[in-house]
Amino acid sequence: MQLFSLLLAHSELLRLLASIMGSAPRLAQHLSRSPATLDALLDRDFLGALPDGASLDRSLGDLIARCESYELALDAARRFAKEQVFRVGVQVIESLAKPDAAGPAFARIGECIIAALLARTADELAESVGRVPGGAFVVVAMGKLGGHEMTAGSDLDLIFVYDAPPEAESSNGKKPVPVSLYYARWRSA
């Protein structure tokens, strides 16, 4: 009953839902699995300009900062990514964003998720095994992400590169691990 009241109060929402359900099966599937997305469709900014990288970083950073555990942060990042991909898709089918803007928008979402989770994963790992003094870790985007030509179904092709000073033999935490194992854990977390 609440859904019908919502649709009666927002006639444009009914048109938008019909457009999504009738022309974009992947977006319709997301909507059917995540009914809370209806709230996002009511947000005035949802159909506004696609967010830039800094806006995405701020939004996801704020969201992850409120998460009490690493697992909750991972779940929040997954939801955020799905909602942002949904937003791009809806804007394309509504002709609010050009199709050639979708690839760079999807890439910005991917970069945002990687950066936020890279930092959160480092903090999570540091709690148990510490950090490698003087060590560095970077993620190199390859393929569609690296070329900013992603689609909604693109995989992330990533290369992980680390460096540590020659004198660094292990991390400096409660349970130190060898440098190679430290970075292997970071990569697979």
Helices and strands as residue ranges (DSSP letters): H 2-9, H 11-23, H 25-33, H 37-42, G 44-47, H 53-65, H 70-93, H 99-129, E 136-142, H 143-146, E 157-163, H 179-188
